[in-house]
Amino acid sequence: MKKSIAFAGLTALAMASASAQDFYQHGITLAIKGYAQGNEAYSESESASKNVYTYKSKFVAGKFSNKEFLQALVSAEVISDIKGWSLSLVTDSNGNNRGLYIVKKGAEPINVSGYAGFDRDEIAQEYNDKEVTFPNGNRTYDSTWTERGLSGIFINVPGFNAELHGSYFSSHSSKYSENQSLETESYVEKLHSASFTNLVGALDYYYDLRNKGVKAPIETAFLEGSVAVGAPKATDIVVDSPQ
Protein backbone atom coordinates (compact mmCIF):
# COMPACT_ATOMS: atom_id res chain seq x y z
CA MET A 1 0.00 0.00 0.00
CA LYS A 2 1.52 3.32 -1.04
CA LYS A 3 0.54 5.99 1.48
CA SER A 4 1.91 9.34 2.57
CA ILE A 5 4.67 9.33 5.20
CA ALA A 6 2.39 11.12 7.68
CA PHE A 7 -0.41 8.60 7.21
CA ALA A 8 2.00 5.67 7.50
CA GLY A 9 3.28 7.05 10.81
CA LEU A 10 -0.22 7.49 12.22
CA THR A 11 -1.35 3.99 11.30
CA ALA A 12 1.84 2.41 12.60
CA LEU A 13 1.26 4.01 16.02
CA ALA A 14 -2.34 2.88 16.15
CA MET A 15 -1.54 -0.66 15.04
CA ALA A 16 1.26 -0.96 17.58
CA SER A 17 -0.99 0.17 20.42
CA ALA A 18 -3.98 -1.99 19.47
CA SER A 19 -4.71 -4.67 22.04
CA ALA A 20 -7.51 -6.51 20.22
CA GLN A 21 -8.28 -7.46 16.65
CA ASP A 22 -11.49 -7.82 14.72
CA PHE A 23 -11.63 -10.51 12.06
CA TYR A 24 -13.47 -10.62 8.76
CA GLN A 25 -14.54 -13.49 6.56
CA HIS A 26 -14.59 -13.17 2.76
CA GLY A 27 -16.26 -15.73 0.53
CA ILE A 28 -13.98 -17.26 -2.12
CA THR A 29 -15.13 -18.37 -5.57
CA LEU A 30 -12.82 -20.60 -7.63
CA ALA A 31 -13.57 -20.69 -11.37
CA ILE A 32 -10.83 -22.60 -13.18
CA LYS A 33 -11.14 -24.57 -16.42
CA GLY A 34 -8.78 -27.20 -17.74
CA TYR A 35 -8.22 -28.24 -21.36
CA ALA A 36 -6.41 -31.36 -22.51
CA GLN A 37 -5.97 -33.20 -25.77
CA GLY A 38 -8.61 -35.85 -26.31
CA ASN A 39 -8.37 -39.23 -28.00
CA GLU A 40 -7.42 -39.33 -31.64
CA ALA A 41 -10.13 -40.40 -34.07
CA TYR A 42 -9.10 -42.02 -37.31
CA SER A 43 -11.13 -42.45 -40.48
CA GLU A 44 -10.31 -43.43 -44.03
CA SER A 45 -11.99 -43.23 -47.38
CA GLU A 46 -10.59 -45.09 -50.37
CA SER A 47 -11.75 -44.88 -53.95
CA ALA A 48 -10.40 -45.33 -57.45
CA SER A 49 -9.64 -41.62 -57.69
CA LYS A 50 -8.12 -40.98 -54.25
CA ASN A 51 -7.53 -42.21 -50.74
CA VAL A 52 -8.30 -39.93 -47.79
CA TYR A 53 -6.99 -40.61 -44.28
CA THR A 54 -8.17 -38.31 -41.48
CA TYR A 55 -6.78 -37.97 -37.98
CA LYS A 56 -8.72 -35.76 -35.60
CA SER A 57 -8.58 -34.82 -31.94
CA LYS A 58 -10.71 -32.43 -29.89
CA PHE A 59 -10.10 -30.66 -26.61
CA VAL A 60 -11.44 -32.33 -23.51
CA ALA A 61 -12.57 -29.74 -20.98
CA GLY A 62 -13.10 -29.92 -17.24
CA LYS A 63 -13.56 -27.50 -14.37
CA PHE A 64 -12.13 -26.94 -10.92
CA SER A 65 -14.44 -24.96 -8.65
CA ASN A 66 -15.14 -24.78 -4.91
CA LYS A 67 -16.90 -28.13 -5.17
CA GLU A 68 -13.87 -29.90 -6.65
CA PHE A 69 -11.60 -28.24 -4.08
CA LEU A 70 -13.76 -29.51 -1.21
CA GLN A 71 -13.99 -32.97 -2.76
CA ALA A 72 -10.19 -33.04 -2.91
CA LEU A 73 -10.08 -32.18 0.80
CA VAL A 74 -12.26 -35.24 1.40
CA SER A 75 -9.66 -37.31 -0.46
CA ALA A 76 -6.99 -35.71 1.75
CA GLU A 77 -9.07 -36.73 4.80
CA VAL A 78 -9.39 -33.13 5.96
CA ILE A 79 -13.19 -33.47 6.04
CA SER A 80 -15.47 -36.48 5.70
CA ASP A 81 -17.89 -34.93 3.18
CA ILE A 82 -18.50 -31.57 1.50
CA LYS A 83 -22.03 -30.89 2.73
CA GLY A 84 -22.32 -27.46 4.37
CA TRP A 85 -18.66 -26.48 3.93
CA SER A 86 -17.57 -23.28 2.18
CA LEU A 87 -14.24 -21.63 1.40
CA SER A 88 -13.30 -18.27 2.94
CA LEU A 89 -10.40 -15.87 3.30
CA VAL A 90 -9.94 -14.43 6.81
CA THR A 91 -8.46 -10.94 7.27
CA ASP A 92 -8.02 -8.78 10.36
CA SER A 93 -8.76 -5.13 11.17
CA ASN A 94 -5.15 -4.18 10.40
CA GLY A 95 -5.57 -5.36 6.81
CA ASN A 96 -3.56 -8.55 7.25
CA ASN A 97 -4.30 -11.79 5.43
CA ARG A 98 -4.89 -14.44 8.11
CA GLY A 99 -5.27 -17.43 5.81
CA LEU A 100 -7.78 -19.57 3.94
CA TYR A 101 -10.36 -21.50 5.93
CA ILE A 102 -13.21 -23.85 5.23
CA VAL A 103 -16.19 -23.13 7.43
CA LYS A 104 -19.41 -24.88 8.32
CA LYS A 105 -22.19 -23.90 10.68
CA GLY A 106 -21.74 -25.69 13.99
CA ALA A 107 -18.25 -26.97 13.11
CA GLU A 108 -14.78 -25.73 14.01
CA PRO A 109 -13.22 -23.72 11.14
CA ILE A 110 -10.30 -25.50 9.45
CA ASN A 111 -7.25 -23.67 8.17
CA VAL A 112 -6.48 -24.90 4.63
CA SER A 113 -3.73 -22.39 3.79
CA GLY A 114 -1.40 -25.31 3.10
CA TYR A 115 -3.67 -26.45 0.25
CA ALA A 116 -4.23 -23.11 -1.51
CA GLY A 117 -3.09 -19.49 -1.37
CA PHE A 118 -2.31 -16.41 -3.40
CA ASP A 119 0.21 -13.59 -3.78
CA ARG A 120 -0.25 -10.00 -4.93
CA ASP A 121 2.40 -7.73 -6.45
CA GLU A 122 0.99 -4.21 -6.54
CA ILE A 123 1.97 -2.22 -9.63
CA ALA A 124 -0.42 0.75 -9.61
CA GLN A 125 -2.78 2.39 -7.15
CA GLU A 126 -5.33 5.16 -6.88
CA TYR A 127 -6.44 6.57 -3.52
CA ASN A 128 -8.51 9.22 -1.76
CA ASP A 129 -7.28 10.36 1.67
CA LYS A 130 -9.13 12.81 3.95
CA GLU A 131 -7.84 14.25 7.23
CA VAL A 132 -10.15 16.12 9.63
CA THR A 133 -8.80 18.04 12.65
CA PHE A 134 -10.81 19.56 15.52
CA PRO A 135 -10.10 22.51 17.87
CA ASN A 136 -9.79 20.14 20.86
CA GLY A 137 -6.94 18.31 19.15
CA ASN A 138 -8.92 15.28 18.00
CA ARG A 139 -8.48 14.15 14.42
CA THR A 140 -9.56 11.47 11.94
CA TYR A 141 -7.93 10.18 8.80
CA ASP A 142 -10.04 8.26 6.28
CA SER A 143 -8.66 6.57 3.20
CA THR A 144 -10.00 4.50 0.32
CA TRP A 145 -7.86 2.97 -2.40
CA THR A 146 -7.78 0.41 -5.16
CA GLU A 147 -4.84 -1.62 -6.40
CA ARG A 148 -3.91 -3.29 -9.67
CA GLY A 149 -1.01 -5.61 -10.21
CA LEU A 150 0.29 -9.10 -10.84
CA SER A 151 -0.98 -12.15 -9.03
CA GLY A 152 -0.18 -15.77 -8.46
CA ILE A 153 -2.18 -18.55 -6.86
CA PHE A 154 -1.32 -22.11 -5.93
CA ILE A 155 -3.55 -25.11 -5.35
CA ASN A 156 -2.07 -28.32 -3.98
CA VAL A 157 -4.65 -31.01 -3.29
CA PRO A 158 -4.94 -34.66 -4.31
CA GLY A 159 -5.36 -34.79 -8.09
CA PHE A 160 -4.68 -31.11 -8.66
CA ASN A 161 -1.31 -29.44 -8.12
CA ALA A 162 -0.71 -26.22 -10.03
CA GLU A 163 0.37 -22.60 -9.99
CA LEU A 164 -1.46 -19.98 -12.03
CA HIS A 165 -0.39 -16.42 -12.73
CA GLY A 166 -2.33 -13.38 -13.92
CA SER A 167 -3.53 -9.98 -12.70
CA TYR A 168 -5.54 -8.70 -9.76
CA PHE A 169 -7.73 -5.79 -8.72
CA SER A 170 -8.61 -5.04 -5.09
CA SER A 171 -10.55 -2.41 -3.14
CA HIS A 172 -9.62 -1.25 0.39
CA SER A 173 -10.47 1.32 3.06
CA SER A 174 -9.05 2.44 6.39
CA LYS A 175 -9.97 4.77 9.24
CA TYR A 176 -7.66 6.28 11.86
CA SER A 177 -9.02 8.29 14.80
CA GLU A 178 -7.32 10.05 17.68
CA ASN A 179 -9.00 11.34 20.86
CA GLN A 180 -6.80 13.73 22.84
CA SER A 181 -8.96 13.92 25.99
CA LEU A 182 -9.25 10.14 26.31
CA GLU A 183 -5.69 9.62 25.08
CA THR A 184 -6.83 6.91 22.72
CA GLU A 185 -6.31 6.14 19.06
CA SER A 186 -7.64 3.46 16.77
CA TYR A 187 -7.07 2.11 13.30
CA VAL A 188 -9.25 -0.17 11.19
CA GLU A 189 -8.40 -1.38 7.68
CA LYS A 190 -10.59 -3.54 5.47
CA LEU A 191 -10.25 -5.42 2.23
CA HIS A 192 -13.61 -4.89 0.51
CA SER A 193 -13.15 -7.15 -2.51
CA ALA A 194 -10.55 -8.61 -4.81
CA SER A 195 -10.51 -10.40 -8.14
CA PHE A 196 -7.71 -12.50 -9.57
CA THR A 197 -8.22 -12.64 -13.33
CA ASN A 198 -6.49 -13.74 -16.53
CA LEU A 199 -5.04 -16.65 -14.57
CA VAL A 200 -3.20 -19.24 -16.66
CA GLY A 201 -1.05 -22.24 -15.85
CA ALA A 202 -0.35 -25.87 -16.68
CA LEU A 203 -1.07 -29.10 -14.85
CA ASP A 204 0.64 -32.46 -15.30
CA TYR A 205 -2.36 -34.47 -14.19
CA TYR A 206 -5.97 -33.32 -14.04
CA TYR A 207 -8.25 -35.78 -12.27
CA ASP A 208 -11.48 -34.11 -13.42
CA LEU A 209 -10.68 -34.98 -17.05
CA ARG A 210 -9.94 -38.67 -16.52
CA ASN A 211 -13.49 -39.87 -17.01
CA LYS A 212 -14.42 -37.67 -19.95
CA GLY A 213 -13.92 -40.37 -22.57
CA VAL A 214 -10.13 -40.12 -22.68
CA LYS A 215 -8.64 -43.60 -22.91
CA ALA A 216 -4.98 -42.64 -22.66
CA PRO A 217 -3.62 -40.90 -19.53
CA ILE A 218 -3.69 -37.12 -19.70
CA GLU A 219 -0.09 -35.95 -19.69
CA THR A 220 -0.78 -32.25 -19.30
CA ALA A 221 -3.64 -29.76 -19.19
CA PHE A 222 -3.83 -26.05 -19.86
CA LEU A 223 -5.54 -24.09 -17.09
CA GLU A 224 -7.27 -20.72 -17.17
CA GLY A 225 -9.72 -18.94 -14.92
CA SER A 226 -10.29 -16.56 -12.05
CA VAL A 227 -10.68 -16.32 -8.29
CA ALA A 228 -13.05 -13.85 -6.62
CA VAL A 229 -12.81 -12.59 -3.03
CA GLY A 230 -16.07 -11.26 -1.61
CA ALA A 231 -17.02 -8.45 0.77
CA PRO A 232 -15.95 -8.66 4.44
CA LYS A 233 -18.31 -10.04 7.07
CA ALA A 234 -17.55 -9.98 10.78
CA THR A 235 -16.58 -13.44 12.01
CA ASP A 236 -15.72 -15.13 15.28
CA ILE A 237 -12.82 -16.98 13.66
CA VAL A 238 -9.74 -15.98 15.68
CA VAL A 239 -6.17 -16.68 14.58
CA ASP A 240 -2.89 -16.01 16.34
CA SER A 241 -0.63 -14.38 13.77
CA PRO A 242 -0.79 -12.92 10.24
CA GLN A 243 -0.03 -15.15 7.27
Secondary structure, DSSP 8 states (H G I E B T S, - for coil): ----HHHHHHHHHHHHH-----EEEEEEEEEEEEEEE---EEEEEE-SS-EEEEEE--EEEEEEEHHHHHHHHHHTTS-S--TT-EEEEEEETBS-EEEEEEE-TTS--EE-TTTEEEEEEEEEEEEEEEEEE-TTS-EEEEEEEEEEEEEEEEEEETTEEEEEEEEEEEEEEEEEEEETTTTEEEEEEEEEEEEEEEEEEEES--GGGTTSS--S----EEEEEEEEE---EEE----SS--
